[in-house]
């Protein structure tokens, strides 16, 4: 089986499409985000933060890169493209949370999460932006004990949205903490959340990411960035 990667048109860094953001050329000539990579027609990929994208737009660098990727200069780049990308990534991440909630792969409620954590069944931990520090610390400690990593820096990730938004996304009441009890689900969530958080830049809440994986490439790490994949057999910047 071969690996397929894409190149960011602004940095030339390569990564899996799941780690990048696809920009699509709409029939009316507008450049719009296609974060799920399913829109028809030609697309171009970026893997930069919002700040870098805004600078690329202001300096004309994005237009030049898109013209080469799309092989046409007939396009309109919306002034609010960075905001559109951020909104699309947020929606995609929250939709993934909702899907995992319906699939039964996540827990809410401090007591249920703590029980799963101490039993070694927790694979990722997230908190609403307005969660209390004490509550987050207690769950993190339970997770470290259950995963036999006491003394480590393992802890949850504070998301840049409050409990009303998380409650709506999961279809549950008063969602403050979210525990993921399925390893594959933790990977899917980490992918969607990591891409969103990387784009919007430094997390407005200081808690770092934590999943069963370690390091900056761990699923969901807010600082995880696309990396060059060694075994590259396909490398496309547009499609």
N, C-alpha and C positions, 0 to 999 in steps of 0.2 A: 504494500500500500504506500502511495506517495504522499508527501506533505505538500500542501498548497499554501503559499503565502502571498501577500500583497505588499506593495511598496507605498509608503506614505509619499504623496506627491510633493510635500513641502520639505521633508527631511531626508527622504530616500531610505529611511529605516524600514526594515521588513518585519512583518509579524503576521500571525493568523488573522483572517478577516474578523474573527470574533473579538480581537483586541483593538480593531481599528473602527473608523466611522466612514461609512460610504456616503458620498455626495452624488446625487443623481440629477441628470438634466431632464427636467419636466418638459412635456410637449409644448408648453408655452414659452420655453426658453429660460425659465427660472432654475437656479441651482438650489436644491432642497435636500435636507438630510434624509437618508434612507437607512436608519440605524439597524434595521433587521435584514438589510441586504436583499430585499425581494422585489424592489421596483424594477419594471422593465426598462430596457434601453441601456445606454452607456452610464457607467459610474466611475468615480475616482475616489481614492481612499486617503484619509488623513489620520494621523495618530498623535496630534498635538493638543496642547491645552487650549482653553478658551482665550487666554491672554495672547498666546502665540498666533492663534487664528485671527484675532482682531488686528494684530500687527501686520499679518500677512495680507489682510484685506486692505488696510490703510495704505500699505506700500505698493499695492498692485501685484504682489507676489502670488497671491492665490489665483488671481485672474490669469496670469501667465501660465501657471502650472495647470489650471483647468483647461485652458485653450490647447495646451499640448496633449493633455489626456483625452479630451473630447474631440480633438482635431477640428475645432471650430471656435471662432471668437464670438459667435452669435449666442450670447447668454446674458442673463441678468442675475447678478449676485445681490440678494436682498440685503439691505442695510442691517437687518436684525438676524442675519444668518447665525451668528454665534448663539443668540438667545434661542433660536429655533432648534439648534442642535442640542443645547442644554435641556430644553423642555422635552425633546424627543427621547433623549437618554434617560431622563428622570422617569418619564412615562413607561419606557421599556423596563427599567429596573423595578418599578412598582408593580407593573403587570406581572413580572416574574415572581415577585413576592406573593401576589395573589394566586398565581397558578400553583405555587408550592404549598400555599395554605390549603387550597382545595384538594391537593393531592395528599395531604396529611403528613408532609415532611417537615413541618415547622411547629414549634410549640410557642404559646404565649402564656403569660402569667409567671411571676417570679418563682412560685413554689414548684410548678411543673418543670420549669427550666432547671432549677437548682437540683431537683431529684434526678433528672436525666444527666446533668453535668457530673454529679457525684457518682453516677453509675457508669461513667465513661461512654455515654451515648451521644455526647454533644460534639458536633463537627464545625459549627460556626455560631457566633453570638453577635447580635446587633441590638442597638438601643436607639430609642427616639432621641432627638436633639434635646428635648426637655426632660429626659430621664434624670433621676437623682444620682449623684455621684456615689452615694452609699449603696444604692441598689445595684448599680453597675459593678462596683467593687466586690460586693458579696457574691454575685453570680460568677465573676471572673475567678474568684478564689475557689469556688466550688468546681469550676471547670479545670483549674490547675490541679486540684486534688484528684478529681476523677480521671484525668489523663496522665496522672503521675508526673506532673511537671511543676511541682511546687518550687517556688523560688525563681521561676522563669518570668518573662514579661508577658506571657499569654494573657490576653484580655479581649474584650469585645470591641466592636467598632460602633461609634456613635454616628448615626446617619444625619445628614443635613436637613432633615424634615422632622416635624413634631408628631406627637401621638395622634392628633386628629387625622393627619394624612396617612399615617401607617394603619390606623384603624379602618379607614375607608379602603385602602388597598387590600387589606386582608379580609375585609368583611366581618370584622370582629370589633368588640367594644373595648375602648381604652387600651390599645396596644402600646405598651411602653418598652418591653423587651421581647426579642425574638430569638429563639433557639432553634438551630437546624439539626435534625437528628438523622439525616441521611447524607452519606458522603457525596453521592452524585449530585444531590440537590445543593449541597454546599458549594460544589464546583460551579454549577449553573448560576447560582446567586452571586457567587464571587465574581464571575465573569461579567454579569450585567452591572453589578454595583461598582466593580472596579473600573469599568470603562467610563461610567458616569462620573465617578469621583475624580478620576484622572483628568477628565476634560474640564470640570469646573474649577480645578486647581486645589490649592491647600484646603484641607478639610476645615470648615468653620468651627468644628468641635475637635478638641485635641486628642481624643482617644484613637490610638492606632488600630489597624486591622488585627483580627485574630481569627484564624481558622485552624483546622487540624494541620494544615501545611505550615511551613516555616519560611520566614524571609520575605524579601520584597516581591518575590514572584508568587507568593501564596495567593490562592483565590480570594478575591475581594480586597486585596491590599490597596489602601487608598493612594499609595505612591507607586503601585505597580505600573510599569511602562512597557510598551511593546519592545521586545528584544529580538535581536537577529537570531533566526533559527538556523542551526547548523546544516541539517540535511535538507537543503532547499532544492526542489526539483521543478517547481513552478513559481514564477515571480512576475506578477502582473500588477500594474498600477491602475488599470482601468479595465472595464469589461462591459 
